[in-house]
Amino acid sequence: MKLTEFKVLTFDCYGTLIDWETGIWNALQPLLSAGQLELGREEALARFGRYESEQEQATPSLRYSTLLSVIHARFARDLGVRIHADLNERFGASVPDWPAFPDSAEALAYLKRHYRLVILSNVDRQSFAASNRKLGVTFDGIYTAEDVGSYKPDPRNFAYLLEHLAADLGLGPSAVLHTAQSLYHDHVPAREAGLACAWIDRRFGKAGSGATPLPEHLPKVNFHFKSLAELAQAHREAAAA
């Protein structure tokens, strides 16, 4: 299997293109300051990952910005911090402030010359639009949890993706390389949907799984890169061979 065999890269965004762990950690600072808490970054991220997964399963049709507000309120409650509701809403509206990874825009600009680029994200459309401006490319398709009515790893999200790739771009599963950081949210259901996968291992060399839960069984991936820049370089080399 070669990178040059595919016609479309389908991307998770948050954790893959946007540095959501830094964004989440920064957005939690007002709460931690209000409670004078010394909660470490990795512990906070792991707690977020658990809360997010549980909330997405409990309320799959809830808009992501609202879901973040609910998660923040649970953080405050479980940590014993009394805060004004406005702080929950600020956290829910924080996605536009989450930074892109330093290599994302340049790598996407290169990949855009060789593939169709499509987003399959767990956020809402308004939140993604702000992030898209940081990424600097026009995607050929944008499919969000708000469109689907469920959150990855629900298989409905990948069924929706494949249905729309066929209808909108005339592309079938064999043309697709799903490109993502999260084994739990993306690679398990992508493999079950019959897609080839490229793992962008943004947490390479770090202990734990951060804001992303680990799946019960690790899926097989077809490609493994530590960054999107590595994927772009691997394509350059494959194309030149």
C-alpha positions as a Markdown table, in Angstrom:
| # | Residue | x | y | z |
|---|---|---|---|---|
| 1 | Met | 0.0 | 0.0 | 0.0 |
| 2 | Lys | 1.4 | 3.4 | -1.0 |
| 3 | Leu | 0.3 | 7.0 | -0.1 |
| 4 | Thr | 0.1 | 7.8 | -3.8 |
| 5 | Glu | -2.7 | 5.2 | -4.3 |
| 6 | Phe | -5.4 | 7.4 | -2.6 |
| 7 | Lys | -7.5 | 10.2 | -4.0 |
| 8 | Val | -8.9 | 11.7 | -0.8 |
| 9 | Leu | -7.6 | 12.3 | 2.7 |
| 10 | Thr | -10.3 | 12.4 | 5.3 |
| 11 | Phe | -9.2 | 14.2 | 8.5 |
| 12 | Asp | -10.2 | 14.4 | 12.1 |
| 13 | Cys | -9.4 | 18.0 | 13.0 |
| 14 | Tyr | -9.0 | 18.4 | 16.8 |
| 15 | Gly | -6.0 | 16.5 | 18.0 |
| 16 | Thr | -4.8 | 16.0 | 14.4 |
| 17 | Leu | -4.7 | 19.5 | 12.8 |
| 18 | Ile | -5.7 | 21.7 | 15.8 |
| 19 | Asp | -3.8 | 21.3 | 19.1 |
| 20 | Trp | -6.9 | 20.7 | 21.2 |
| 21 | Glu | -4.9 | 19.5 | 24.3 |
| 22 | Thr | -3.2 | 22.9 | 24.5 |
| 23 | Gly | -6.5 | 24.6 | 23.8 |
| 24 | Ile | -8.4 | 22.6 | 26.4 |
| 25 | Trp | -5.7 | 23.2 | 29.0 |
| 26 | Asn | -5.6 | 26.9 | 28.4 |
| 27 | Ala | -9.4 | 27.2 | 28.5 |
| 28 | Leu | -9.4 | 25.4 | 31.9 |
| 29 | Gln | -7.1 | 28.0 | 33.6 |
| 30 | Pro | -9.9 | 30.3 | 34.8 |
| 31 | Leu | -11.6 | 27.4 | 36.6 |
| 32 | Leu | -8.3 | 26.2 | 38.1 |
| 33 | Ser | -7.5 | 29.7 | 39.3 |
| 34 | Ala | -10.9 | 30.2 | 40.8 |
| 35 | Gly | -10.5 | 27.1 | 42.8 |
| 36 | Gln | -6.8 | 27.7 | 43.6 |
| 37 | Leu | -6.3 | 24.1 | 42.3 |
| 38 | Glu | -3.0 | 22.5 | 41.3 |
| 39 | Leu | -4.4 | 20.0 | 38.9 |
| 40 | Gly | -1.7 | 18.8 | 36.5 |
| 41 | Arg | -2.1 | 19.1 | 32.8 |
| 42 | Glu | -2.1 | 15.4 | 32.1 |
| 43 | Glu | -4.6 | 14.7 | 34.9 |
| 44 | Ala | -6.8 | 17.4 | 33.6 |
| 45 | Leu | -6.7 | 16.2 | 30.0 |
| 46 | Ala | -7.4 | 12.6 | 31.1 |
| 47 | Arg | -10.4 | 13.8 | 33.1 |
| 48 | Phe | -11.6 | 15.8 | 30.1 |
| 49 | Gly | -11.3 | 12.8 | 27.9 |
| 50 | Arg | -13.4 | 10.7 | 30.2 |
| 51 | Tyr | -16.1 | 13.4 | 30.7 |
| 52 | Glu | -16.3 | 14.1 | 27.0 |
| 53 | Ser | -16.7 | 10.5 | 26.0 |
| 54 | Glu | -19.4 | 10.0 | 28.6 |
| 55 | Gln | -21.3 | 13.2 | 27.6 |
| 56 | Glu | -21.1 | 12.4 | 23.9 |
| 57 | Gln | -22.7 | 9.0 | 24.4 |
| 58 | Ala | -25.3 | 10.5 | 26.8 |
| 59 | Thr | -26.3 | 13.4 | 24.5 |
| 60 | Pro | -25.3 | 12.6 | 21.0 |
| 61 | Ser | -27.4 | 15.4 | 19.4 |
| 62 | Leu | -26.1 | 18.1 | 21.7 |
| 63 | Arg | -24.1 | 20.8 | 19.8 |
| 64 | Tyr | -20.4 | 20.6 | 20.7 |
| 65 | Ser | -20.1 | 24.1 | 22.1 |
| 66 | Thr | -23.0 | 23.3 | 24.5 |
| 67 | Leu | -21.5 | 19.9 | 25.3 |
| 68 | Leu | -18.2 | 21.6 | 26.3 |
| 69 | Ser | -20.2 | 23.9 | 28.6 |
| 70 | Val | -21.8 | 20.9 | 30.3 |
| 71 | Ile | -18.3 | 19.3 | 30.7 |
| 72 | His | -16.9 | 22.4 | 32.3 |
| 73 | Ala | -19.8 | 22.5 | 34.8 |
| 74 | Arg | -19.0 | 18.9 | 35.7 |
| 75 | Phe | -15.3 | 19.8 | 36.1 |
| 76 | Ala | -16.3 | 22.5 | 38.6 |
| 77 | Arg | -18.8 | 20.3 | 40.4 |
| 78 | Asp | -16.4 | 17.3 | 40.8 |
| 79 | Leu | -13.6 | 19.6 | 41.8 |
| 80 | Gly | -15.7 | 21.4 | 44.4 |
| 81 | Val | -15.4 | 24.8 | 42.8 |
| 82 | Arg | -18.3 | 27.3 | 42.8 |
| 83 | Ile | -18.3 | 29.4 | 39.6 |
| 84 | His | -20.7 | 31.6 | 37.7 |
| 85 | Ala | -22.4 | 29.9 | 34.7 |
| 86 | Asp | -20.7 | 32.4 | 32.4 |
| 87 | Leu | -17.4 | 30.5 | 32.9 |
| 88 | Asn | -19.0 | 27.4 | 31.6 |
| 89 | Glu | -20.2 | 29.3 | 28.5 |
| 90 | Arg | -16.7 | 30.7 | 28.0 |
| 91 | Phe | -15.2 | 27.2 | 28.0 |
| 92 | Gly | -17.9 | 26.1 | 25.5 |
| 93 | Ala | -17.0 | 29.0 | 23.2 |
| 94 | Ser | -13.2 | 28.4 | 23.4 |
| 95 | Val | -12.7 | 26.2 | 20.3 |
| 96 | Pro | -11.9 | 29.2 | 18.1 |
| 97 | Asp | -9.0 | 30.0 | 20.4 |
| 98 | Trp | -7.5 | 26.5 | 20.2 |
| 99 | Pro | -4.2 | 26.8 | 18.2 |
| 100 | Ala | -3.3 | 24.9 | 15.1 |
| 101 | Phe | -0.2 | 22.6 | 15.3 |
| 102 | Pro | 2.8 | 24.4 | 13.8 |
| 103 | Asp | 3.0 | 22.1 | 10.8 |
| 104 | Ser | -0.7 | 21.8 | 9.9 |
| 105 | Ala | -1.1 | 24.7 | 7.4 |
| 106 | Glu | 2.0 | 24.1 | 5.4 |
| 107 | Ala | 1.4 | 20.3 | 5.2 |
| 108 | Leu | -2.2 | 20.8 | 4.2 |
| 109 | Ala | -1.2 | 23.3 | 1.5 |
| 110 | Tyr | 1.1 | 20.6 | 0.0 |
| 111 | Leu | -1.4 | 17.8 | 0.4 |
| 112 | Lys | -4.1 | 19.9 | -1.2 |
| 113 | Arg | -2.1 | 19.7 | -4.5 |
| 114 | His | -2.3 | 15.9 | -4.5 |
| 115 | Tyr | -5.6 | 14.9 | -2.8 |
| 116 | Arg | -9.1 | 16.0 | -2.1 |
| 117 | Leu | -9.2 | 17.0 | 1.6 |
| 118 | Val | -12.2 | 16.3 | 3.7 |
| 119 | Ile | -13.1 | 16.9 | 7.4 |
| 120 | Leu | -15.0 | 14.5 | 9.6 |
| 121 | Ser | -15.1 | 16.3 | 13.0 |
| 122 | Asn | -16.9 | 15.9 | 16.3 |
| 123 | Val | -17.4 | 19.7 | 16.6 |
| 124 | Asp | -20.1 | 21.9 | 15.3 |
| 125 | Arg | -19.9 | 23.9 | 12.1 |
| 126 | Gln | -19.5 | 27.3 | 13.7 |
| 127 | Ser | -16.6 | 26.2 | 15.9 |
| 128 | Phe | -14.9 | 24.5 | 12.9 |
| 129 | Ala | -15.2 | 27.6 | 10.7 |
| 130 | Ala | -13.0 | 29.5 | 13.1 |
| 131 | Ser | -10.4 | 26.7 | 13.2 |
| 132 | Asn | -10.5 | 26.4 | 9.4 |
| 133 | Arg | -9.2 | 30.0 | 9.1 |
| 134 | Lys | -6.1 | 28.9 | 11.0 |
| 135 | Leu | -5.5 | 25.9 | 8.7 |
| 136 | Gly | -5.5 | 28.0 | 5.6 |
| 137 | Val | -7.0 | 25.6 | 3.0 |
| 138 | Thr | -10.4 | 25.1 | 1.4 |
| 139 | Phe | -11.6 | 21.6 | 2.2 |
| 140 | Asp | -13.5 | 19.7 | -0.4 |
| 141 | Gly | -16.0 | 18.5 | 2.2 |
| 142 | Ile | -16.8 | 19.3 | 5.8 |
| 143 | Tyr | -18.9 | 16.8 | 7.8 |
| 144 | Thr | -19.5 | 17.4 | 11.5 |
| 145 | Ala | -21.2 | 15.8 | 14.4 |
| 146 | Glu | -23.8 | 18.6 | 14.1 |
| 147 | Asp | -24.6 | 17.3 | 10.6 |
| 148 | Val | -24.7 | 13.6 | 11.6 |
| 149 | Gly | -26.5 | 13.8 | 15.0 |
| 150 | Ser | -23.9 | 11.6 | 16.7 |
| 151 | Tyr | -20.3 | 11.7 | 17.8 |
| 152 | Lys | -17.4 | 9.5 | 16.7 |
| 153 | Pro | -16.7 | 6.7 | 17.4 |
| 154 | Asp | -20.3 | 6.0 | 16.6 |
| 155 | Pro | -20.3 | 4.1 | 13.2 |
| 156 | Arg | -23.0 | 6.4 | 11.9 |
| 157 | Asn | -20.4 | 9.2 | 11.5 |
| 158 | Phe | -18.3 | 7.1 | 9.1 |
| 159 | Ala | -21.4 | 5.8 | 7.3 |
| 160 | Tyr | -22.4 | 9.5 | 6.8 |
| 161 | Leu | -18.9 | 10.2 | 5.5 |
| 162 | Leu | -18.9 | 7.4 | 3.0 |
| 163 | Glu | -22.4 | 8.3 | 1.8 |
| 164 | His | -21.4 | 11.9 | 1.2 |
| 165 | Leu | -18.0 | 11.1 | -0.4 |
| 166 | Ala | -19.9 | 9.0 | -2.9 |
| 167 | Ala | -22.7 | 11.5 | -3.5 |
| 168 | Asp | -20.6 | 14.7 | -3.4 |
| 169 | Leu | -17.2 | 13.6 | -4.9 |
| 170 | Gly | -18.0 | 10.3 | -6.6 |
| 171 | Leu | -15.4 | 8.5 | -4.5 |
| 172 | Gly | -15.6 | 5.1 | -2.9 |
| 173 | Pro | -13.9 | 3.6 | 0.2 |
| 174 | Ser | -10.8 | 2.4 | -1.7 |
| 175 | Ala | -9.9 | 6.0 | -2.6 |
| 176 | Val | -9.9 | 7.1 | 1.0 |
| 177 | Leu | -7.1 | 7.4 | 3.6 |
| 178 | His | -8.5 | 8.4 | 7.0 |
| 179 | Thr | -5.9 | 10.5 | 8.7 |
| 180 | Ala | -6.3 | 11.1 | 12.5 |
| 181 | Gln | -4.7 | 11.2 | 15.9 |
| 182 | Ser | -7.3 | 9.4 | 17.9 |
| 183 | Leu | -7.3 | 5.6 | 17.9 |
| 184 | Tyr | -10.5 | 5.6 | 19.9 |
| 185 | His | -12.6 | 8.2 | 18.1 |
| 186 | Asp | -11.3 | 7.6 | 14.5 |
| 187 | His | -9.1 | 4.5 | 13.8 |
| 188 | Val | -11.3 | 1.9 | 15.4 |
| 189 | Pro | -14.5 | 3.0 | 13.6 |
| 190 | Ala | -12.6 | 3.8 | 10.4 |
| 191 | Arg | -11.2 | 0.3 | 10.2 |
| 192 | Glu | -14.6 | -1.2 | 10.9 |
| 193 | Ala | -15.9 | 0.9 | 8.0 |
| 194 | Gly | -13.3 | -0.7 | 5.7 |
| 195 | Leu | -11.0 | 2.4 | 5.4 |
| 196 | Ala | -7.2 | 2.5 | 5.2 |
| 197 | Cys | -5.8 | 4.6 | 8.0 |
| 198 | Ala | -2.9 | 6.9 | 8.7 |
| 199 | Trp | -2.2 | 7.5 | 12.4 |
| 200 | Ile | -0.8 | 11.0 | 13.2 |
| 201 | Asp | 0.7 | 10.2 | 16.5 |
| 202 | Arg | 0.8 | 13.7 | 18.0 |
| 203 | Arg | 1.5 | 12.3 | 21.5 |
| 204 | Phe | 4.5 | 10.2 | 20.4 |
| 205 | Gly | 6.9 | 9.7 | 23.3 |
| 206 | Lys | 4.4 | 11.0 | 25.9 |
| 207 | Ala | 3.0 | 8.8 | 28.7 |
| 208 | Gly | -0.7 | 8.2 | 28.8 |
| 209 | Ser | -3.3 | 9.1 | 26.2 |
| 210 | Gly | -4.1 | 12.7 | 27.1 |
| 211 | Ala | -7.5 | 14.0 | 26.3 |
| 212 | Thr | -8.2 | 10.9 | 24.1 |
| 213 | Pro | -9.4 | 7.6 | 25.7 |
| 214 | Leu | -7.6 | 4.5 | 24.6 |
| 215 | Pro | -9.8 | 1.8 | 22.9 |
| 216 | Glu | -10.1 | -1.6 | 24.4 |
| 217 | His | -8.2 | -3.1 | 21.5 |
| 218 | Leu | -5.7 | -1.2 | 19.4 |
| 219 | Pro | -6.6 | -1.1 | 15.8 |
| 220 | Lys | -4.2 | -1.9 | 12.9 |
| 221 | Val | -3.2 | 1.2 | 11.0 |
| 222 | Asn | -1.6 | 1.3 | 7.6 |
| 223 | Phe | 0.7 | 4.3 | 8.1 |
| 224 | His | 2.2 | 5.8 | 11.3 |
| 225 | Phe | 3.6 | 9.3 | 11.4 |
| 226 | Lys | 4.5 | 11.5 | 14.4 |
| 227 | Ser | 3.2 | 14.7 | 12.6 |
| 228 | Leu | 1.4 | 15.8 | 9.5 |
| 229 | Ala | 4.7 | 17.2 | 8.2 |
| 230 | Glu | 6.0 | 13.6 | 8.3 |
| 231 | Leu | 3.1 | 12.4 | 6.2 |
| 232 | Ala | 3.7 | 15.2 | 3.6 |
| 233 | Gln | 7.4 | 14.3 | 3.4 |
| 234 | Ala | 6.6 | 10.6 | 3.0 |
| 235 | His | 4.3 | 11.5 | 0.1 |
| 236 | Arg | 7.1 | 13.6 | -1.5 |
| 237 | Glu | 9.4 | 10.6 | -1.3 |
| 238 | Ala | 6.8 | 8.1 | -2.6 |
| 239 | Ala | 5.9 | 10.4 | -5.5 |
| 240 | Ala | 9.6 | 10.8 | -6.4 |
| 241 | Ala | 10.3 | 7.1 | -6.3 |
